[in-house]
Amino acid sequence: MHILFSVLCLVLFPVSEMKVYSKPDGAMDFLSIQGKTQFRGPSGQGHYEGSDFPVRWSVSESIHWKTELPGKAWSSPIWIKDSNSLILTNALEEEGGLSLEVLSLDLGSGRRNWVRPLFKYRESPQIHRKNSHASPTPCFDGKRIYVHFGNLGTACLSLNGEVLWKKRYDYTPVHGGGSSPVVHGELLIFSADGYSNPCLYALEKNTGEIRWKANRDSQAKKNFSFCTPLVIESEDRVQIVSPASDYVFAYDLEGRQIWKSKYPGGYSVVPRPVYGDGMVFVSSGYDRPSTYAIKVNGTGDVTKTHVAWKTSKSAHRNSSPLLVRTREDGLLFFMAADHGVVSCRSAKTGELKWMERVAGSCSGSLLFAGGRIYLTDEEGKTFVFNARSQYRLVAENDLQERTLASPIAVPNGLVIRTEGRVWKIRQE
């Protein structure tokens, strides 16, 4: 989930395993211009440009640097090209309470450029054991950094760490915050699906003032969810696709609902959607997860008319999925279930191509870089496998430290955040 808009261009990755890989068509590449970025990379869909990325590493091999980072946070870093820096949020729990901060690391060395404490609390609110107080990933609009800590605070900073504004917004989360912020045009957007009055916020990005709130049009028994919205463009219509409890919603830029599609009983929705070939691919969340492919050209309640396919077999609950277009097999859909089973399906029909137990327990999202897919499990192991209709494991790499964060790709490297460190892995 912008003054300028563009449709995702087809980026070709020549690899020995296959003729051509490319991004899915049609997704709004709204943060790829001028060095902009967000959760899951420039497009928000887990794709990273380039061809030289590490395949094999260990705690003692191919490590460019590692930086100790006290505190507990599961937000992913973002890379800012202009300053060649990583931006991360962090949460420090001490006897004096809870401190929420944002920091900048130099990509070349791992050294801290600056640290800015933003919000302090005398007590730490109760959260889910797998969550942190700094789980949402920052975003960057080409000029400013935006960080979000759920109802604990939202802020805007300059590249050198100057705080331009900071505010709190009134909602009551369950299990803590999880939705990462998204910038589109002059709007800063995030979901606030809490205990009551679930909604989608849109702020004036330069001031933090509320532009609009879109209340969820549902009667969900469990209101709470944690999904990051995705902004798409289909048939010259910009949509904010925002999965929540019971329904996935699509809104226009004024907060008016365009369509909704129901997944009965769905709540605690986490995975960010992906978009390609006129469909969004979403998870229904807990307790009995299903994955839905939904056509986005409808209006009103499209539950009975626009669901192209669905599956409950090893569906994803936490990890965000991936679309990869191949010359050989067309558009493929990949998802990782919580228990580490990865499946590959035809995006068009849902036909199962393969299903394999690849990893251990998974919370981090899939990443596509250099023609390969990367998946990091909660034990800190990263599995590298091919992005095609036949499964082949390329490498298994172990950092021996717990993580729930999603890795990111940077020029000639990867960055992985674990429980106590940030690691820069380089291409040898």
Residue pairs with C-beta under 8 A, 6 or more apart in sequence:
1 44
1 182
1 184
1 189
1 228
1 229
1 230
1 231
1 240
1 241
1 242
1 272
2 28
2 30
2 31
2 141
2 183
2 184
2 185
2 231
3 185
4 33
5 28
5 30
5 233
5 238
6 28
6 29
6 30
6 32
6 33
7 25
7 26
7 27
7 28
7 29
7 233
8 23
8 24
8 25
8 26
8 27
8 28
8 29
8 32
8 43
9 23
9 29
10 22
10 23
10 25
10 325
11 22
11 23
11 47
11 49
12 20
12 21
12 22
13 20
13 21
13 22
13 51
13 370
13 371
14 20
14 51
14 371
15 21
15 370
15 371
15 372
17 371
17 386
17 388
17 392
18 326
18 327
18 328
18 371
18 386
18 387
18 388
19 326
19 327
19 328
20 326
20 327
21 324
21 325
21 326
21 368
21 371
21 387
22 324
22 325
22 326
23 43
23 45
23 47
23 323
23 324
23 325
24 45
24 274
24 275
24 276
24 277
24 323
24 324
24 325
24 331
24 347
25 276
25 277
25 325
26 232
26 233
26 234
26 275
26 276
26 277
26 278
27 43
27 44
27 45
27 230
27 232
27 233
27 274
27 275
27 276
28 43
28 231
28 232
28 233
28 238
29 42
29 43
30 36
30 183
30 184
30 231
31 37
31 38
31 42
31 43
31 44
31 139
31 140
31 141
31 183
32 42
32 43
33 142
34 142
35 80
35 81
35 82
35 140
35 142
36 42
36 139
36 140
36 141
36 142
36 183
37 78
37 79
37 80
37 139
37 140
38 44
38 78
38 137
38 139
38 140
38 180
38 181
38 182
38 183
39 76
39 78
39 136
39 137
39 139
39 180
39 182
39 228
39 272
39 406
40 46
40 76
40 272
40 320
40 365
40 406
41 47
41 48
41 367
41 408
41 409
42 48
42 49
44 182
44 228
44 230
44 231
44 272
45 230
45 274
45 275
45 322
45 323
46 274
46 320
46 322
46 365
46 366
46 367
46 368
47 368
47 369
48 367
48 368
48 369
48 408
48 409
50 369
50 370
50 409
50 411
50 412
51 370
51 371
52 370
52 411
52 412
52 427
53 369
53 370
53 372
53 409
53 412
53 413
53 414
53 427
54 62
54 413
54 414
54 425
54 426
54 427
54 428
55 372
55 384
55 394
55 395
56 62
56 384
56 395
56 397
57 63
57 397
57 425
58 397
58 398
58 399
59 398
59 399
59 400
62 425
62 426
62 427
62 428
63 423
63 424
63 425
63 426
64 110
64 413
64 424
64 425
64 426
65 109
65 110
65 423
65 424
66 110
66 421
66 422
66 423
66 424
67 105
67 110
67 111
67 112
67 421
67 422
68 420
68 421
69 88
69 90
69 417
69 420
69 421
69 422
70 92
70 420
71 90
71 91
71 92
71 93
71 134
72 91
72 93
72 132
72 133
72 134
72 419
73 88
73 89
73 90
73 91
73 132
73 133
73 134
73 135
73 405
73 417
74 131
74 132
74 134
74 135
74 363
74 403
74 404
74 405
74 417
75 88
75 89
75 132
75 134
75 135
75 136
75 137
75 138
75 180
75 405
75 417
76 137
76 405
76 406
76 407
76 408
76 417
77 86
77 87
77 88
77 105
77 137
77 408
77 415
77 417
77 422
78 86
78 87
78 137
78 138
78 139
78 140
78 408
79 85
79 86
79 107
79 408
79 410
79 415
80 86
80 87
80 140
80 145
80 159
82 159
83 104
83 113
83 159
84 106
84 107
84 108
85 104
85 105
85 106
85 107
85 113
86 104
86 105
86 106
86 107
86 415
86 422
87 102
87 103
87 104
87 138
87 140
87 145
87 147
88 102
88 103
88 105
88 138
88 417
88 422
89 100
89 101
89 102
89 103
89 134
89 136
89 137
89 138
89 147
89 149
90 100
90 101
90 102
90 103
90 134
91 98
91 99
91 100
91 101
91 132
91 133
91 134
91 149
92 98
92 99
92 100
92 101
93 124
93 133
96 122
97 120
97 121
97 122
97 123
97 124
98 120
98 121
98 123
98 124
98 125
98 133
98 152
99 117
99 119
99 120
100 117
100 118
100 119
100 120
100 133
100 134
100 149
100 152
100 153
101 115
101 116
101 117
101 118
102 115
102 116
102 118
102 138
102 145
102 147
102 155
102 157
102 161
103 112
103 113
103 114
103 115
103 116
104 112
104 113
104 114
104 115
104 161
105 111
105 112
105 113
105 422
106 112
106 113
107 410
107 415
107 424
110 422
110 424
113 161
114 160
114 161
115 161
116 157
116 161
116 163
118 147
118 149
118 153
118 155
118 163
118 166
119 149
119 152
119 153
119 155
119 166
119 168
121 152
124 133
125 133
125 152
125 176
127 133
127 175
127 176
128 175
128 176
130 363
130 404
131 175
131 176
131 177
131 178
132 176
132 404
133 149
133 152
133 176
133 177
134 149
135 150
135 176
135 177
135 178
136 147
136 148
136 149
136 150
136 177
136 178
136 179
136 180
136 181
136 190
136 228
137 180
137 228
137 406
138 145
138 146
138 147
138 148
138 180
138 181
139 145
139 146
139 180
139 181
139 182
139 183
140 146
140 183
141 183
141 205
143 158
143 159
144 156
144 157
144 158
144 159
144 164
144 205
145 156
145 157
145 158
145 159
146 154
146 155
146 156
146 157
146 181
146 183
146 188
146 205
147 154
147 155
147 157
147 181
148 154
148 155
148 177
148 179
148 180
148 181
148 190
149 177
150 173
150 176
150 177
150 178
150 179
151 168
151 169
151 170
151 171
151 172
151 173
151 177
151 192
151 194
152 168
152 177
153 166
153 167
153 168
154 166
154 167
154 168
154 169
154 181
154 188
154 190
154 203
154 208
155 163
155 164
155 165
155 166
155 167
156 163
156 164
156 165
156 166
156 188
156 205
156 206
156 208
157 163
157 164
158 164
165 207
165 208
166 208
167 208
169 192
169 201
169 210
171 192
171 194
171 197
171 198
171 199
172 194
172 195
172 196
173 192
173 194
173 195
173 224
174 194
174 195
174 223
174 224
175 224
175 226
175 268
177 226
178 226
178 227
178 270
179 190
179 191
179 192
179 193
179 226
179 227
179 228
179 229
180 190
180 228
180 272
181 188
181 189
181 190
182 188
182 189
182 190
182 228
182 229
182 230
182 231
183 189
183 205
184 231
184 238
184 240
184 253
185 253
186 204
186 205
186 206
187 202
187 203
187 204
187 205
187 211
187 253
188 202
188 203
188 204
188 205
188 208
189 200
189 201
189 202
189 203
189 229
189 231
189 240
190 200
190 201
190 228
190 229
191 198
191 199
191 200
191 201
191 225
191 226
191 227
191 228
191 229
191 242
191 244
192 198
192 199
192 200
192 201
193 199
193 216
193 223
193 224
193 225
193 226
193 227
193 244
193 245
193 269
194 223
194 224
195 223
195 224
196 223
197 215
197 223
198 215
198 216
198 218
198 220
198 223
198 224
198 225
198 244
198 245
199 213
199 214
199 215
199 216
200 213
200 214
200 216
200 229
200 240
200 242
200 244
200 249
200 251
200 255
201 210
201 213
202 210
202 211
202 212
202 213
202 214
202 255
203 209
203 210
203 211
204 210
204 211
211 255
212 254
212 255
213 255
214 249
214 251
214 255
214 256
214 257
216 223
216 244
216 245
216 246
216 247
216 249
217 247
217 249
217 257
217 260
218 244
218 245
218 246
218 247
218 260
219 246
220 244
220 245
220 246
220 247
220 267
221 265
221 267
222 245
222 267
222 268
223 245
223 267
224 245
224 267
224 268
225 243
225 244
225 245
225 267
225 268
225 269
225 270
225 285
226 268
226 269
226 270
227 242
227 243
227 244
227 269
227 270
227 271
227 272
227 273
228 272
229 240
229 241
229 242
229 272
230 240
230 241
230 242
230 272
230 273
230 274
230 275
230 280
231 238
231 239
231 240
231 241
232 238
232 239
232 241
232 275
232 280
232 296
233 239
234 278
234 296
234 297
235 297
237 252
237 258
238 252
238 253
239 250
239 251
239 252
239 258
239 296
240 250
240 251
240 252
240 253
241 248
241 249
241 250
241 273
241 275
241 280
241 282
241 296
242 248
242 249
242 250
242 251
243 249
243 269
243 271
243 273
243 282
243 283
243 285
244 269
245 266
245 267
245 268
245 269
245 285
246 262
246 263
246 264
246 265
246 266
246 267
247 260
247 261
247 262
247 263
248 260
248 261
248 263
248 273
248 280
248 282
248 292
248 294
249 257
249 259
249 260
250 257
250 258
250 259
250 260
250 296
251 257
251 258
252 258
258 299
259 296
259 298
259 299
259 300
259 301
259 302
259 306
260 300
260 301
260 302
260 303
261 292
261 294
261 301
261 302
261 303
261 306
261 307
262 301
262 303
263 282
263 284
263 285
263 290
263 292
265 284
265 287
265 288
266 283
266 284
266 285
266 286
266 289
266 290
267 285
267 286
268 285
268 286
268 317
269 282
269 283
269 284
269 285
270 283
270 285
270 317
270 318
271 282
271 283
271 316
271 317
271 318
271 319
271 320
271 321
271 365
272 320
272 365
273 280
273 281
273 282
274 280
274 281
274 320
274 321
274 322
274 323
274 333
275 281
275 296
275 323
276 323
276 325
276 331
276 347
277 331
277 347
277 348
278 295
278 296
278 297
279 293
279 294
279 295
279 296
279 308
279 347
280 293
280 294
280 296
281 291
281 292
281 293
281 294
281 321
281 323
281 333
281 347
282 291
282 292
282 294
283 289
283 290
283 291
283 292
283 315
283 316
283 317
283 321
284 290
284 291
284 292
284 315
285 317
286 317
288 312
289 312
289 315
289 316
289 317
290 310
290 311
290 312
290 315
291 310
291 311
291 312
291 315
291 316
291 321
291 335
292 307
292 309
292 310
293 307
293 308
293 309
293 310
293 333
293 347
293 350
294 302
294 306
294 307
294 308
295 302
295 306
295 307
295 308
296 306
297 306
298 305
298 306
308 348
308 349
308 350
309 349
309 350
310 350
311 345
311 350
311 352
313 343
313 352
313 355
314 335
314 337
314 339
314 341
314 343
314 355
315 335
315 337
316 335
316 336
316 337
316 338
317 337
317 338
318 338
318 362
318 363
319 335
319 336
319 337
319 338
319 362
319 363
319 364
319 365
319 366
319 375
320 365
320 366
320 406
321 333
321 334
321 335
321 336
321 365
321 366
322 333
322 334
322 335
322 365
322 366
322 367
322 368
322 373
322 387
323 331
323 332
323 333
323 334
323 347
324 331
324 332
324 334
324 368
324 373
324 387
325 331
325 332
326 332
326 387
326 388
326 389
328 388
328 389
329 346
329 353
329 388
329 389
330 346
330 347
330 348
331 346
331 347
331 348
332 344
332 345
332 346
332 347
332 353
332 387
332 388
332 389
333 344
333 345
333 346
333 347
333 350
334 342
334 343
334 344
334 345
334 366
334 373
334 387
335 342
335 343
335 366
336 342
336 358
336 359
336 362
336 366
336 375
337 343
337 362
338 361
338 362
338 363
339 357
339 361
339 362
340 357
340 358
340 359
340 360
340 361
340 362
340 377
341 355
341 356
341 357
341 358
342 355
342 356
342 357
342 358
342 359
342 375
342 385
342 391
343 352
343 353
343 354
343 355
343 356
344 352
344 353
344 354
344 355
344 388
344 389
344 391
345 351
345 352
345 353
346 353
353 389
353 390
354 389
354 390
354 391
356 391
358 375
358 383
358 385
358 393
359 375
359 376
359 377
359 381
359 383
360 377
360 378
360 379
360 381
361 377
361 378
361 379
362 375
362 377
362 378
363 378
363 404
364 375
364 376
364 377
364 378
364 403
364 404
364 405
364 406
364 407
365 406
366 373
366 374
366 375
367 373
367 374
367 375
367 406
367 407
367 408
367 409
368 374
368 387
369 409
369 414
370 409
371 386
371 387
372 384
372 385
372 386
372 387
372 394
373 384
373 385
373 386
373 387
374 382
374 383
374 384
374 407
374 414
375 382
375 383
375 385
376 382
376 383
376 403
376 405
376 406
376 407
376 416
377 383
378 402
378 403
378 404
379 398
379 402
380 398
380 399
380 400
380 401
380 402
380 403
380 416
380 418
381 396
381 397
381 398
381 399
382 396
382 397
382 398
382 399
382 407
382 414
382 416
383 393
383 395
383 396
383 397
384 393
384 394
384 395
384 396
384 397
385 391
385 392
385 393
385 394
386 392
386 394
399 416
399 418
399 423
401 418
401 419
401 420
401 421
402 418
402 419
403 416
403 417
403 418
403 419
405 416
405 417
405 418
407 414
407 415
407 416
407 417
408 414
408 415
409 415
410 424
412 426
412 427
413 424
413 425
413 426
413 427
414 424
414 425
415 422
415 423
415 424
415 425
416 422
416 423
416 425
417 423
